[in-house]
Amino acid sequence: MAKRKRMLRATMPDGYVKTIGPTSQPFTHYWRIVAVLENGKTEVFWGHATSLAEAKAKRTAAADAARQRGWRRYQFEIATLEEV
């Protein structure tokens, strides 16, 4: 039997809304890294996870990426996905 496809939405603290789907994957959280590069430009990296623990694990990866890529600073955020 095919899994039902869902549309998911995450609302970030700054009001940005990300919609994911249709998907049959069991995603529960959305994560986002907003990085300020050495040249002052901004890059955004994002993904989704199947648990809060999986999403939180990306925080360590973000710190490693900041060191390796020489980001001036970055902000890491997690939001719960809601079915729409």
Biopython code that builds the backbone (N, CA, C, O; Angstrom):
import numpy as np
from Bio.PDB.StructureBuilder import StructureBuilder

atoms = [
    (1, "MET", "N", (0.838, -1.173, 0.000)),
    (1, "MET", "CA", (0.000, 0.000, 0.000)),
    (1, "MET", "C", (0.893, 1.250, 0.000)),
    (1, "MET", "O", (1.846, 1.336, 0.775)),
    (2, "ALA", "N", (0.584, 2.195, -0.856)),
    (2, "ALA", "CA", (1.380, 3.419, -0.974)),
    (2, "ALA", "C", (1.129, 4.329, 0.228)),
    (2, "ALA", "O", (0.012, 4.433, 0.735)),
    (3, "LYS", "N", (2.203, 4.981, 0.663)),
    (3, "LYS", "CA", (2.066, 5.929, 1.766)),
    (3, "LYS", "C", (1.376, 7.192, 1.262)),
    (3, "LYS", "O", (1.552, 7.595, 0.112)),
    (4, "ARG", "N", (0.607, 7.794, 2.121)),
    (4, "ARG", "CA", (-0.081, 9.037, 1.796)),
    (4, "ARG", "C", (0.936, 10.177, 1.757)),
    (4, "ARG", "O", (1.782, 10.304, 2.642)),
    (5, "LYS", "N", (0.838, 10.989, 0.731)),
    (5, "LYS", "CA", (1.737, 12.139, 0.610)),
    (5, "LYS", "C", (1.185, 13.299, 1.427)),
    (5, "LYS", "O", (-0.025, 13.522, 1.475)),
    (6, "ARG", "N", (2.096, 14.038, 2.073)),
    (6, "ARG", "CA", (1.707, 15.152, 2.934)),
    (6, "ARG", "C", (2.428, 16.410, 2.490)),
    (6, "ARG", "O", (3.505, 16.348, 1.897)),
    (7, "MET", "N", (1.832, 17.537, 2.779)),
    (7, "MET", "CA", (2.478, 18.839, 2.616)),
    (7, "MET", "C", (2.833, 19.296, 4.024)),
    (7, "MET", "O", (2.006, 19.221, 4.932)),
    (8, "LEU", "N", (4.071, 19.773, 4.207)),
    (8, "LEU", "CA", (4.548, 20.184, 5.517)),
    (8, "LEU", "C", (4.976, 21.642, 5.471)),
    (8, "LEU", "O", (5.429, 22.134, 4.437)),
    (9, "ARG", "N", (4.831, 22.330, 6.599)),
    (9, "ARG", "CA", (5.206, 23.740, 6.678)),
    (9, "ARG", "C", (5.958, 24.004, 7.965)),
    (9, "ARG", "O", (5.586, 23.530, 9.038)),
    (10, "ALA", "N", (7.041, 24.784, 7.827)),
    (10, "ALA", "CA", (7.808, 25.253, 8.976)),
    (10, "ALA", "C", (7.771, 26.770, 8.969)),
    (10, "ALA", "O", (7.948, 27.392, 7.922)),
    (11, "THR", "N", (7.543, 27.367, 10.122)),
    (11, "THR", "CA", (7.581, 28.818, 10.258)),
    (11, "THR", "C", (8.743, 29.172, 11.173)),
    (11, "THR", "O", (8.783, 28.773, 12.337)),
    (12, "MET", "N", (9.689, 29.930, 10.622)),
    (12, "MET", "CA", (10.889, 30.294, 11.359)),
    (12, "MET", "C", (10.616, 31.511, 12.247)),
    (12, "MET", "O", (9.648, 32.235, 12.017)),
    (13, "PRO", "N", (11.453, 31.741, 13.252)),
    (13, "PRO", "CA", (11.240, 32.866, 14.177)),
    (13, "PRO", "C", (11.176, 34.234, 13.488)),
    (13, "PRO", "O", (10.524, 35.149, 13.989)),
    (14, "ASP", "N", (11.852, 34.374, 12.343)),
    (14, "ASP", "CA", (11.824, 35.658, 11.638)),
    (14, "ASP", "C", (10.627, 35.786, 10.700)),
    (14, "ASP", "O", (10.511, 36.770, 9.970)),
    (15, "GLY", "N", (9.733, 34.786, 10.719)),
    (15, "GLY", "CA", (8.529, 34.834, 9.900)),
    (15, "GLY", "C", (8.639, 34.105, 8.574)),
    (15, "GLY", "O", (7.631, 33.935, 7.890)),
    (16, "TYR", "N", (9.834, 33.669, 8.189)),
    (16, "TYR", "CA", (10.016, 32.934, 6.947)),
    (16, "TYR", "C", (9.250, 31.621, 7.033)),
    (16, "TYR", "O", (9.309, 30.927, 8.048)),
    (17, "VAL", "N", (8.530, 31.283, 5.968)),
    (17, "VAL", "CA", (7.743, 30.051, 5.929)),
    (17, "VAL", "C", (8.303, 29.162, 4.823)),
    (17, "VAL", "O", (8.434, 29.593, 3.677)),
    (18, "LYS", "N", (8.627, 27.936, 5.167)),
    (18, "LYS", "CA", (9.133, 26.954, 4.208)),
    (18, "LYS", "C", (8.109, 25.842, 4.092)),
    (18, "LYS", "O", (7.694, 25.261, 5.094)),
    (19, "THR", "N", (7.700, 25.544, 2.850)),
    (19, "THR", "CA", (6.769, 24.457, 2.595)),
    (19, "THR", "C", (7.531, 23.324, 1.934)),
    (19, "THR", "O", (8.311, 23.552, 1.009)),
    (20, "ILE", "N", (7.313, 22.115, 2.398)),
    (20, "ILE", "CA", (7.975, 20.921, 1.891)),
    (20, "ILE", "C", (6.900, 19.947, 1.440)),
    (20, "ILE", "O", (5.938, 19.699, 2.166)),
    (21, "GLY", "N", (7.056, 19.402, 0.263)),
    (21, "GLY", "CA", (6.125, 18.374, -0.161)),
    (21, "GLY", "C", (5.632, 18.593, -1.573)),
    (21, "GLY", "O", (5.964, 19.584, -2.224)),
    (22, "PRO", "N", (4.855, 17.671, -2.020)),
    (22, "PRO", "CA", (4.315, 16.527, -1.280)),
    (22, "PRO", "C", (5.391, 15.476, -0.995)),
    (22, "PRO", "O", (6.249, 15.200, -1.834)),
    (23, "THR", "N", (5.326, 14.907, 0.191)),
    (23, "THR", "CA", (6.285, 13.881, 0.598)),
    (23, "THR", "C", (5.592, 12.812, 1.435)),
    (23, "THR", "O", (4.619, 13.073, 2.143)),
    (24, "SER", "N", (6.123, 11.613, 1.327)),
    (24, "SER", "CA", (5.632, 10.521, 2.181)),
    (24, "SER", "C", (6.658, 10.212, 3.271)),
    (24, "SER", "O", (6.460, 9.295, 4.069)),
    (25, "GLN", "N", (7.760, 10.981, 3.308)),
    (25, "GLN", "CA", (8.804, 10.778, 4.314)),
    (25, "GLN", "C", (8.323, 11.257, 5.692)),
    (25, "GLN", "O", (7.507, 12.175, 5.774)),
    (26, "PRO", "N", (8.815, 10.651, 6.758)),
    (26, "PRO", "CA", (8.356, 10.998, 8.119)),
    (26, "PRO", "C", (9.090, 12.199, 8.729)),
    (26, "PRO", "O", (9.511, 12.139, 9.885)),
    (27, "PHE", "N", (9.249, 13.289, 7.966)),
    (27, "PHE", "CA", (9.950, 14.456, 8.476)),
    (27, "PHE", "C", (9.157, 15.124, 9.590)),
    (27, "PHE", "O", (7.932, 15.227, 9.519)),
    (28, "THR", "N", (9.873, 15.581, 10.630)),
    (28, "THR", "CA", (9.222, 16.246, 11.766)),
    (28, "THR", "C", (9.786, 17.637, 12.023)),
    (28, "THR", "O", (9.124, 18.468, 12.645)),
    (29, "HIS", "N", (11.016, 17.900, 11.547)),
    (29, "HIS", "CA", (11.675, 19.174, 11.839)),
    (29, "HIS", "C", (12.412, 19.704, 10.613)),
    (29, "HIS", "O", (12.862, 18.944, 9.756)),
    (30, "TYR", "N", (12.519, 21.022, 10.554)),
    (30, "TYR", "CA", (13.231, 21.737, 9.499)),
    (30, "TYR", "C", (14.360, 22.502, 10.175)),
    (30, "TYR", "O", (14.158, 23.098, 11.233)),
    (31, "TRP", "N", (15.545, 22.490, 9.576)),
    (31, "TRP", "CA", (16.655, 23.257, 10.140)),
    (31, "TRP", "C", (17.194, 24.198, 9.071)),
    (31, "TRP", "O", (17.100, 23.934, 7.872)),
    (32, "ARG", "N", (17.766, 25.311, 9.546)),
    (32, "ARG", "CA", (18.289, 26.324, 8.631)),
    (32, "ARG", "C", (19.534, 26.949, 9.233)),
    (32, "ARG", "O", (19.588, 27.247, 10.426)),
    (33, "ILE", "N", (20.534, 27.141, 8.383)),
    (33, "ILE", "CA", (21.753, 27.850, 8.751)),
    (33, "ILE", "C", (21.827, 29.089, 7.869)),
    (33, "ILE", "O", (21.808, 28.981, 6.643)),
    (34, "VAL", "N", (21.912, 30.251, 8.479)),
    (34, "VAL", "CA", (22.133, 31.496, 7.748)),
    (34, "VAL", "C", (23.559, 31.915, 8.067)),
    (34, "VAL", "O", (23.869, 32.306, 9.192)),
    (35, "ALA", "N", (24.423, 31.827, 7.059)),
    (35, "ALA", "CA", (25.856, 32.086, 7.250)),
    (35, "ALA", "C", (26.245, 33.403, 6.602)),
    (35, "ALA", "O", (25.848, 33.687, 5.472)),
    (36, "VAL", "N", (27.021, 34.206, 7.317)),
    (36, "VAL", "CA", (27.593, 35.431, 6.770)),
    (36, "VAL", "C", (29.037, 35.106, 6.395)),
    (36, "VAL", "O", (29.851, 34.756, 7.250)),
    (37, "LEU", "N", (29.337, 35.228, 5.114)),
    (37, "LEU", "CA", (30.648, 34.880, 4.595)),
    (37, "LEU", "C", (31.657, 35.991, 4.841)),
    (37, "LEU", "O", (31.282, 37.098, 5.228)),
    (38, "GLU", "N", (32.919, 35.704, 4.622)),
    (38, "GLU", "CA", (33.983, 36.690, 4.820)),
    (38, "GLU", "C", (33.794, 37.932, 3.960)),
    (38, "GLU", "O", (34.166, 39.034, 4.365)),
    (39, "ASN", "N", (33.212, 37.757, 2.766)),
    (39, "ASN", "CA", (33.006, 38.896, 1.870)),
    (39, "ASN", "C", (31.729, 39.679, 2.191)),
    (39, "ASN", "O", (31.375, 40.615, 1.475)),
    (40, "GLY", "N", (31.038, 39.290, 3.271)),
    (40, "GLY", "CA", (29.830, 39.984, 3.697)),
    (40, "GLY", "C", (28.544, 39.439, 3.100)),
    (40, "GLY", "O", (27.455, 39.818, 3.531)),
    (41, "LYS", "N", (28.651, 38.557, 2.117)),
    (41, "LYS", "CA", (27.450, 37.966, 1.517)),
    (41, "LYS", "C", (26.866, 36.924, 2.466)),
    (41, "LYS", "O", (27.542, 36.417, 3.361)),
    (42, "THR", "N", (25.597, 36.625, 2.242)),
    (42, "THR", "CA", (24.885, 35.662, 3.077)),
    (42, "THR", "C", (24.527, 34.434, 2.254)),
    (42, "THR", "O", (24.097, 34.551, 1.106)),
    (43, "GLU", "N", (24.702, 33.267, 2.838)),
    (43, "GLU", "CA", (24.266, 32.021, 2.229)),
    (43, "GLU", "C", (23.351, 31.309, 3.212)),
    (43, "GLU", "O", (23.527, 31.398, 4.427)),
    (44, "VAL", "N", (22.366, 30.598, 2.661)),
    (44, "VAL", "CA", (21.420, 29.856, 3.487)),
    (44, "VAL", "C", (21.520, 28.384, 3.127)),
    (44, "VAL", "O", (21.495, 28.017, 1.952)),
    (45, "PHE", "N", (21.634, 27.550, 4.141)),
    (45, "PHE", "CA", (21.656, 26.107, 3.995)),
    (45, "PHE", "C", (20.480, 25.568, 4.802)),
    (45, "PHE", "O", (20.200, 26.071, 5.889)),
    (46, "TRP", "N", (19.795, 24.562, 4.293)),
    (46, "TRP", "CA", (18.631, 24.050, 5.011)),
    (46, "TRP", "C", (18.442, 22.567, 4.732)),
    (46, "TRP", "O", (19.023, 22.002, 3.805)),
    (47, "GLY", "N", (17.616, 21.965, 5.559)),
    (47, "GLY", "CA", (17.268, 20.565, 5.376)),
    (47, "GLY", "C", (16.141, 20.183, 6.317)),
    (47, "GLY", "O", (15.634, 21.009, 7.075)),
    (48, "HIS", "N", (15.766, 18.933, 6.257)),
    (48, "HIS", "CA", (14.714, 18.442, 7.138)),
    (48, "HIS", "C", (15.174, 17.146, 7.776)),
    (48, "HIS", "O", (16.057, 16.464, 7.257)),
    (49, "ALA", "N", (14.574, 16.815, 8.896)),
    (49, "ALA", "CA", (15.002, 15.661, 9.685)),
    (49, "ALA", "C", (13.785, 14.892, 10.182)),
    (49, "ALA", "O", (12.674, 15.421, 10.224)),
    (50, "THR", "N", (14.011, 13.647, 10.554)),
    (50, "THR", "CA", (12.922, 12.800, 11.034)),
    (50, "THR", "C", (12.775, 12.803, 12.545)),
    (50, "THR", "O", (11.933, 12.095, 13.098)),
    (51, "SER", "N", (13.614, 13.620, 13.225)),
    (51, "SER", "CA", (13.471, 13.758, 14.679)),
    (51, "SER", "C", (14.162, 15.042, 15.120)),
    (51, "SER", "O", (14.996, 15.592, 14.402)),
    (52, "LEU", "N", (13.808, 15.503, 16.291)),
    (52, "LEU", "CA", (14.463, 16.685, 16.843)),
    (52, "LEU", "C", (15.940, 16.393, 17.103)),
    (52, "LEU", "O", (16.792, 17.251, 16.872)),
    (53, "ALA", "N", (16.242, 15.202, 17.576)),
    (53, "ALA", "CA", (17.641, 14.834, 17.842)),
    (53, "ALA", "C", (18.469, 14.879, 16.559)),
    (53, "ALA", "O", (19.606, 15.351, 16.569)),
    (54, "GLU", "N", (17.910, 14.397, 15.468)),
    (54, "GLU", "CA", (18.616, 14.431, 14.185)),
    (54, "GLU", "C", (18.857, 15.872, 13.739)),
    (54, "GLU", "O", (19.935, 16.199, 13.242)),
    (55, "ALA", "N", (17.860, 16.729, 13.914)),
    (55, "ALA", "CA", (18.000, 18.139, 13.543)),
    (55, "ALA", "C", (19.055, 18.822, 14.417)),
    (55, "ALA", "O", (19.874, 19.590, 13.911)),
    (56, "LYS", "N", (19.041, 18.546, 15.725)),
    (56, "LYS", "CA", (20.010, 19.160, 16.635)),
    (56, "LYS", "C", (21.437, 18.729, 16.306)),
    (56, "LYS", "O", (22.380, 19.482, 16.547)),
    (57, "ALA", "N", (21.605, 17.531, 15.761)),
    (57, "ALA", "CA", (22.938, 17.043, 15.404)),
    (57, "ALA", "C", (23.562, 17.904, 14.310)),
    (57, "ALA", "O", (24.785, 17.947, 14.181)),
    (58, "LYS", "N", (22.744, 18.580, 13.533)),
    (58, "LYS", "CA", (23.252, 19.463, 12.476)),
    (58, "LYS", "C", (23.956, 20.684, 13.058)),
    (58, "LYS", "O", (24.755, 21.320, 12.372)),
    (59, "ARG", "N", (23.672, 21.013, 14.299)),
    (59, "ARG", "CA", (24.323, 22.158, 14.948)),
    (59, "ARG", "C", (25.840, 21.947, 15.020)),
    (59, "ARG", "O", (26.607, 22.883, 14.797)),
    (60, "THR", "N", (26.265, 20.733, 15.327)),
    (60, "THR", "CA", (27.693, 20.415, 15.370)),
    (60, "THR", "C", (28.302, 20.539, 13.982)),
    (60, "THR", "O", (29.403, 21.066, 13.820)),
    (61, "ALA", "N", (27.576, 20.050, 12.983)),
    (61, "ALA", "CA", (28.053, 20.155, 11.608)),
    (61, "ALA", "C", (28.171, 21.618, 11.189)),
    (61, "ALA", "O", (29.085, 21.976, 10.446)),
    (62, "ALA", "N", (27.261, 22.460, 11.654)),
    (62, "ALA", "CA", (27.301, 23.884, 11.326)),
    (62, "ALA", "C", (28.553, 24.537, 11.917)),
    (62, "ALA", "O", (29.204, 25.348, 11.258)),
    (63, "ALA", "N", (28.879, 24.188, 13.135)),
    (63, "ALA", "CA", (30.080, 24.742, 13.772)),
    (63, "ALA", "C", (31.339, 24.314, 13.015)),
    (63, "ALA", "O", (32.255, 25.114, 12.822)),
    (64, "ASP", "N", (31.379, 23.058, 12.592)),
    (64, "ASP", "CA", (32.515, 22.574, 11.803)),
    (64, "ASP", "C", (32.603, 23.308, 10.473)),
    (64, "ASP", "O", (33.691, 23.703, 10.053)),
    (65, "ALA", "N", (31.470, 23.494, 9.811)),
    (65, "ALA", "CA", (31.443, 24.197, 8.522)),
    (65, "ALA", "C", (31.906, 25.634, 8.683)),
    (65, "ALA", "O", (32.622, 26.154, 7.827)),
    (66, "ALA", "N", (31.507, 26.282, 9.769)),
    (66, "ALA", "CA", (31.910, 27.672, 10.009)),
    (66, "ALA", "C", (33.427, 27.776, 10.121)),
    (66, "ALA", "O", (34.034, 28.691, 9.565)),
    (67, "ARG", "N", (34.033, 26.843, 10.836)),
    (67, "ARG", "CA", (35.489, 26.844, 10.974)),
    (67, "ARG", "C", (36.175, 26.559, 9.638)),
    (67, "ARG", "O", (37.130, 27.243, 9.270)),
    (68, "GLN", "N", (35.692, 25.556, 8.917)),
    (68, "GLN", "CA", (36.323, 25.150, 7.661)),
    (68, "GLN", "C", (36.183, 26.207, 6.572)),
    (68, "GLN", "O", (37.106, 26.421, 5.787)),
    (69, "ARG", "N", (35.030, 26.865, 6.526)),
    (69, "ARG", "CA", (34.754, 27.806, 5.444)),
    (69, "ARG", "C", (35.039, 29.260, 5.814)),
    (69, "ARG", "O", (34.952, 30.146, 4.963)),
    (70, "GLY", "N", (35.376, 29.505, 7.064)),
    (70, "GLY", "CA", (35.726, 30.852, 7.486)),
    (70, "GLY", "C", (34.554, 31.818, 7.532)),
    (70, "GLY", "O", (34.706, 32.998, 7.217)),
    (71, "TRP", "N", (33.387, 31.323, 7.923)),
    (71, "TRP", "CA", (32.222, 32.209, 8.047)),
    (71, "TRP", "C", (32.491, 33.227, 9.146)),
    (71, "TRP", "O", (33.080, 32.891, 10.173)),
    (72, "ARG", "N", (32.065, 34.459, 8.937)),
    (72, "ARG", "CA", (32.166, 35.478, 9.985)),
    (72, "ARG", "C", (31.288, 35.095, 11.162)),
    (72, "ARG", "O", (31.698, 35.160, 12.321)),
    (73, "ARG", "N", (30.078, 34.696, 10.834)),
    (73, "ARG", "CA", (29.125, 34.245, 11.856)),
    (73, "ARG", "C", (28.034, 33.440, 11.166)),
    (73, "ARG", "O", (27.922, 33.438, 9.940)),
    (74, "TYR", "N", (27.241, 32.764, 11.969)),
    (74, "TYR", "CA", (26.111, 32.024, 11.418)),
    (74, "TYR", "C", (25.045, 31.890, 12.489)),
    (74, "TYR", "O", (25.306, 32.017, 13.686)),
    (75, "GLN", "N", (23.841, 31.631, 12.019)),
    (75, "GLN", "CA", (22.721, 31.400, 12.928)),
    (75, "GLN", "C", (22.114, 30.054, 12.544)),
    (75, "GLN", "O", (21.824, 29.805, 11.374)),
    (76, "PHE", "N", (21.926, 29.193, 13.535)),
    (76, "PHE", "CA", (21.331, 27.876, 13.318)),
    (76, "PHE", "C", (19.967, 27.851, 13.988)),
    (76, "PHE", "O", (19.836, 28.204, 15.160)),
    (77, "GLU", "N", (18.956, 27.434, 13.242)),
    (77, "GLU", "CA", (17.588, 27.422, 13.781)),
    (77, "GLU", "C", (16.898, 26.104, 13.418)),
    (77, "GLU", "O", (17.190, 25.484, 12.395)),
    (78, "ILE", "N", (15.983, 25.706, 14.284)),
    (78, "ILE", "CA", (15.174, 24.508, 14.061)),
    (78, "ILE", "C", (13.715, 24.894, 14.265)),
    (78, "ILE", "O", (13.376, 25.633, 15.189)),
    (79, "ALA", "N", (12.854, 24.378, 13.381)),
    (79, "ALA", "CA", (11.411, 24.593, 13.526)),
    (79, "ALA", "C", (10.689, 23.263, 13.350)),
    (79, "ALA", "O", (11.121, 22.415, 12.570)),
    (80, "THR", "N", (9.602, 23.084, 14.068)),
    (80, "THR", "CA", (8.773, 21.900, 13.939)),
    (80, "THR", "C", (7.954, 21.992, 12.664)),
    (80, "THR", "O", (7.399, 23.047, 12.355)),
    (81, "LEU", "N", (7.875, 20.898, 11.927)),
    (81, "LEU", "CA", (7.056, 20.853, 10.715)),
    (81, "LEU", "C", (5.619, 20.546, 11.086)),
    (81, "LEU", "O", (5.353, 19.693, 11.933)),
    (82, "GLU", "N", (4.697, 21.244, 10.448)),
    (82, "GLU", "CA", (3.275, 21.012, 10.660)),
    (82, "GLU", "C", (2.653, 20.580, 9.341)),
    (82, "GLU", "O", (3.011, 21.100, 8.284)),
    (83, "GLU", "N", (1.739, 19.646, 9.397)),
    (83, "GLU", "CA", (1.045, 19.208, 8.185)),
    (83, "GLU", "C", (0.013, 20.264, 7.781)),
    (83, "GLU", "O", (-0.729, 20.779, 8.618)),
    (84, "VAL", "N", (-0.017, 20.573, 6.485)),
    (84, "VAL", "CA", (-0.975, 21.559, 5.978)),
    (84, "VAL", "C", (-1.911, 20.935, 4.968)),
    (84, "VAL", "O", (-2.787, 21.617, 4.435)),
]
sb = StructureBuilder()
sb.init_structure("model")
sb.init_model(0)
sb.init_chain("A")
sb.init_seg("    ")
for serial, (resi, resn, name, xyz) in enumerate(atoms, 1):
    if name == "N":
        sb.init_residue(resn, " ", resi, " ")
    sb.init_atom(name, np.array(xyz, "f"), 0.0, 1.0, " ", f" {name:<3s}", serial, name[0])
structure = sb.get_structure()
